[in-house]
């Protein structure tokens, strides 16, 4: 009788621990919904080690508690607010996770119209602006942003560093330019260069 009880106890622990463990693991689709980013972006970030993931049965599972602790940490009052205007879903996902991990509040939009609307509603400390947008070009948005927020630091993000659009912007004065494909290290260095303190985080 005593042996039967001993046999059952480990099994009981296993069945109790199993649901708890699985409850803490999100599928790639669940992670995309949880973070509100596109599904391909989750795969991209997992494959580069930027999400806390493990493989079970050949499928990726993301650790929810690590997401909550390291990526979706409570936003602190008074932290810098960054606006990103870029329609590239991969770039959007990278900015969303990186800025949260490093202690920045952020708004990410995919068109010039949305970006200008955001600027009219609230104040931002920094703007990352793509040159190629679905509804307009970056040089046009740059000019309008300068009228709305003359002192707002703007970083140009582009895969076309030799374009006329960038030349038009440079005619207004010097500007920081980041070339695509964008890496988190570039963003981190740019934020530090512009005088922003970055919360310690794994960005590689």
Secondary structure by P-SEA (a helix, b strand, c coil): caaaaaaaaaaaaaaaaaaaaaaacccaaaaaaaacccaaaaaaaaaaccccccccccbbbbbaaaaacccccccccccbbbbbbcccaaaaaaaaaaaaaacccccccccaaaaaaaaacccccbbbbbcccccccaaaaaaaaaaacccbbbbbbccccccaaaaaaaaacbbbbbcccccaaaaaaaaaaacccccccccc
